[in-house]
Structures are given as structure tokens and as C-alpha cells.
Amino acid sequence: MRVVVGQGSCGIAAGAGKVYNALASLRANPSDFSLETTGCIGMCFLEPIVDLYEGEDLKARLVHVAEGDAEKIVNAVLQNNLDELKPMMISDDDASFLSQQTRIALRNCGIIDPTDINSYKAKDGYMALEKVLKTMTPEEVIEEIKVSGLAGRGGAGFPTWFKWNAARGSEGDEKYLICNADEGDPGAFMDRAVIESDPHNLIEGMLIAAYAIGASEAIVYVRAEYPLAIIRLENAIAQAKAEGIIGDDIMGSGFSCKFRYMAGAGAFVCGEETALIESLEGKRGMPRLKPPFPAAAGYKMKPSNINNVETFANVAWIINNGGEAFAAMGTEGSKGTKVFALTGKVKRGGLVEIPMGATLRHVIFDIGGGIREDKKIKAVQMGGPSGGCIPERLLDTVIDYKALSATGAIMGSGGMVVMDESTCMVGMAKFFLDFTSKESCGKCVHCRIGTRRMLEILTRIVEGNGKDGDIELLEELCNAIKDGALCGLGQTAPNPVLTTIRYFRDEYEAHINDKKCPAGECMDLLHYRIDPEKCKGCTMCARNCPVKAISGETKKPHVIDESKCIKCGHCMTLCKFDAISVE
Amino acid sequence: MCDCKDEKGKALDAVLDEYGRDAGSLIGILQKTQDIYGYLPSDVIYYVAAQTGTTPAKVMGVATFYTQFRLEPVGKYLIMLCKGTACHVNGSDRIEAAITNELGIQNGETTKDGLFTLKNVACLGCCSLSPVMMINEETFGSLTPDKAVEILNEFKKRKEEIA
């Protein structure tokens, strides 16, 4: 029997490392069972997960495994009596989270051992590279990608073949192939999962692209905030080098390509390709004026091509299965599958890979299981700080680059944050502007000053100091920044504000005109009160108030001093007589 | 200027050699420098500039552009509190209030005993476990204000055990 512990970052945060160690310490003899590591299967809501395999057959998937369960698992495995483990096994309902998906980019995630190249090879790993190097010309590779309809998965959705072709056609003795793994969109983590769980798939996709454009070096620019991804990538690069898959004369084909990674240092703007290039060169990550585009003059002013992790993760599959098989999935304008990071107030959060063309409702309700505590869904945020909030009434929108853009949001990198009635939409817009104004590199005026002014206006609205005309002023600023900003960060920064004004204007008006937050989230607009009729004077609230804002004599009604109250709500949860209310 | 002849200085020289004293590798050099010193002392910034053939202003420009670099020493335990979208929706503001209340420090500050530094960060990528914080290399998910305080107290105890 093979006992496989899911150890991606999420799993480890949930305690998978402790489970693995407990299992290891209970294994008297290595021949008792094989104890293995795998990456992230994407069912984060069930972590830690332990899979029991007989050969390649999954016999049982155990969920929410605790350190203390190890003994039970080991005994059941040794006695080959898995019925004992029934209470820990995944429910059919939860299993449907995975069974409703179609996995291409994530095909090996949570299945293979990411630390072992042979585990990847056993799943047809590096077959596509061999096929490309030995039987295809670079032009044929680009043609296959063109047939597949693969578009950039990082956000903009630009046709991948077109970028490759442009870089191929550029004159130059040295060319570079770069992977953008600076996954900065808050709420997106599919790229991290791919690197942590299937790093060789990324390497293979990049080498195929390097061959197609004629690059002599491939570089992964990976976020420093992903330490485990960096460790696994470093390990995978070393293994591939040792096997002659990276370096000179790869697989005896005559094609040579160096390969390395660089850890970013924390700057959202470096997800923009020219800023990323500046950062690779050791400078401040400030975007360049385009043209020239990177295909003509990128890293070290040499022709360069940059794609996102998820884009590369599809490449080997396309070569193995043919571009047409990929293009058979999806919609007219958006081919293949897309990975989404489903999070927020949804019951089942994790990674969802489905063919384009599915509706948002399908993802949130059928796969995600609906809203926590069966509350009402208000909106879904897509595309991070560059995207927007799509309201409940538009949930039948299909996943397609054009259809999503029409709502004012974007496909983006695939962050999908679900919000219920308790999330304030003005607060959401402020949250994103707080983010973009801090992350603005400062190079162009529209972005640097414009986002700051917008943040100031949003701040005064949520604090109850909004003025008549603020909504119109925000709209004016949005349009100016959209038109005037130099790079994608600035041009898309107004999207969260524009979409919330478009769909939730009433919430803005309630904050400005009535000084009320309909979602009950904006602290400055909340007022806690004690009902003197209901208060028994038990002193529970007064004793536990962290700022001593409540006073009163024993057995007499208490009062809250609003000037001291920090609106933490602690008193309300403590009151046994339901005497404290908030409005 | 730092003559960088002590233990740390020798380690720094090894890093500079590794990168061929190339200003094009400034970010990697500064990352490893920070690993050595725990932050980027200003005399070291001058030294790195001189050794890589660039100006202190350029090095300072890079050091202040990226959030990873620190110009001040940090506490023994660096709390990175995630302020990503999912964490925001699931109440990271309340976690921050609990931490600042418990430790008496604001974002970016260090406790007087040098034990904790609080730093708000953009997404840590553990969105399904939101709200999340990372203390040194350890990640803690599904936080509540009470749970966050409990975790801080455990770290305080760890310190006592070592002492």
C-alpha cells in the first residue's frame, strides 16, 4: 500500500507535515508501506489529506486528518482493513468538487511526487519535449499552439502563439524565455500550486517554448513569498540538469538551453512584463514604455518572450494530445480550460480547473457547494486589483474572455473571491485602491497621484464623511487614470471602483447620504447600543470590554461610551440577555 | 563605510563573489545580504554599491522599492499578516486589531523586548485557509482574534523555554 500525504503550502499550514512525521515515526519497517509526498490537489477545504493507493488505484481519500489519527491509519493499512477508516473518508458530496473538473494544467497536482523527476516521467513527463526536439520544427510547434487557441493565462489573454512567433521572428543572437511566476494578485494561487506540485511540467513547457522561439536561456521569475515553490523548483531544475534535459545538446537534439530562476523581492507591479524585466536586471521594477515590446527588445534589450506559469503548464499536454483536442474545449473565443482559485465565503474553497464556457454559478454553487452558512451571495470578485465585482444577477455569465470583460471585470489570473451580504462593496473598492496605491511604482502621475486621490475619497465615504458629488468625482478620476496610466497596473486600477459603482451604486449612496453601511461592515458607521429594558446589569460586558468603554452599576442598565468604543463587537457576543444591538 | 572584515563581512564578500560583483544581480545580492545581517544596514549598502560599481543611491533605490528589504532590524519572530482579498473578506482587520492590541505595536513596528515584529503583507497565497498569518516560516490559518492571541502566547512561551 502507498500512503501519500498532500504537502502543498495549504496542506502544511493545515498540519500535513505533522501528519507525515507521525506516520513516518509509526512505520516500523520501510517495507510495511510506502510513505510518499505529493503536492496540492486543490481541495484546500479538506486539508490535511492522506491518500491510500494500491499501485495506481486510489483506495481511500482521508480528509481533515490530524496528527493523532496516524496510529489508526497505520493499523488499518497494515491489516489491510480500510473500513476502519470510513469516518475519515471524503464524502461523495465533497468528492464532487474534484469529479466535476477537467484537469490539464493541474493534471499531475496532488497525484505525483513533485520532488521526484521519475514520478513525473511515469506520467508521460518530458515525452512532449522529446517529440518536439526530435520530430518538429520550431514553426510546427508554434502552429500546434496556434491550433490549440491557447491564450495567456496571466490576465490579458493574449494569443500565446502570436507572442512566440513575434519573438521567433525577431533578429538577435541571444534570446530569452521568461516565466512570470510573480503571482501577485491577492486571491490567486494556482501558479504556486503548479510549481509546488508539478514543477517539471513547468520546466517542460518552458523548454518547448524556448525551442520554439530559439532562446538560449530560460528564466523563472518567482515570488519570494513562495518559499516552498522555490525549494521544489530548485530541486526540479537540478534533477533535470542531471538528466541532460537542461543544458547543452538536450536529448542529443543539438538544442541547448540554460535554465535558472530568480526570486522576486515583493512588488506587485513586477507582474507587468516590462517591470519584471527591469527587476530581472537588478533594478527597481518600473515598467518601460512600449514599444519596443519585449519580443523585440526585452531582457538585456534582447528579444524575449514572457508567459505565465499556467500558460506553460498547458503546453506539454497540447503537444502530446494535439492542439485540436485542446481547442475542442471551451467557447468560440476562449479555448481550453482555466484554473480558478475559489475562495471567500464559499463552502468548498480551492483550485478549480474547468473548460471555458461554464457559468460562474456552476463554479460557485455546483463545484464550490454554495455560500457558507447558506447566506445569500452578493457578488464575486474576479481578476484581483485589475478586475471587478460581478453581482449575483450576472452569475449566469459564462467564463470567456469577452463575456467577462463585458461585465467590467476580467478573467485575470483566475482569482475568484465570493462575497456574501456581509461584505461592503465600497469597503471592497477601498481595499483594492489601498492595495494599488501602495503598489503603484510611482513612475507615471495618473497612477501615482490618481490612485491616492481615489483612496482618499473612498476612505472619507466609508468613514461617513462622503460628500455629494463624490461618486461623479470618482468616475471622472477612473476614466482619467484608465486613459493616462502607463502600464496595466494603472490602467486597470479603476476597475474595482467602476464595477462597484455600476452594480452597487445604492451602497455608495447609503454611505454618503444616510451615513449607513448596508452590509454592516464599515466600523465608523456602526453604533453599538445597550437596550436598558433588556440589560440586567450583570457587568459581563463592562468587565470584558478591551477599552473600558462600558460603564454602569451592578444590576442596573449599562451604557456604552461611543467616544471610546472601538466597535469590536466583543460585548455583543458576550451578552446573555441579547441586550446589545448594532446598527 | 563598513570595512566588512568581520564574520558577517566575510560572508558578504562570498555572496559578492558568487554574483561576480555584478550590479545586474543586485536583488539577489541584497536578499543574501539581508539573510546575513537580518536587515540592510546603511554602511553595508555603501559597501555593496562600491563593490558592484554602482552608486549608493541606486542600491538604496532598489532596497526601498521592494517590500522584502528592511532597513531596520526585526524582532526574533516576524509576523506576516496576510491582507489579501480572501483574508480581507474573512476578517483580517479584526485579526490585526487583536495582534496590535496584544503586543502594543502597529504594522511595521517591533515590540520593546525585540521578540515580535508585525508586518502586513499582500497575499500569502493560502486563501482557502483565510485569514492567515505567517510567523517566520510557519503558517497559521483559519484564524480568529482569540486564536491569533493564543498563537502569540505560544511563541512567548517558546522564548521562555529557550531561556
Interface residues (C-beta under 8 A of the other chain):
Chain A: S9 C10 I12 A13 A14 C44 F45 E47 E183 G184 D185 P186 G187 A188 F189 R192 A224 E225 Y226 P227 M262 A263 G264 A265 G266 A267 F268 S279 E281 G282 K283 R284 G285 A341 T343 G344 K345 G349 G350 Q381 G384 G415 V417 M419 T423 M428 F431 F432 F435 E439 C441 P546 I566 C568
Chain B: D22 A23 G24 S25 L26 I27 G28 L30 Q31 G61 V62 F65 Y66 T67 Q68 F69 K83 G84 T85 A86 C87 H88 V89 N90 R94 A97 N101 V121 A122 C123 L124 G125 C126 C127 S128 L129 S130 V132 E137 T139 F140 G141
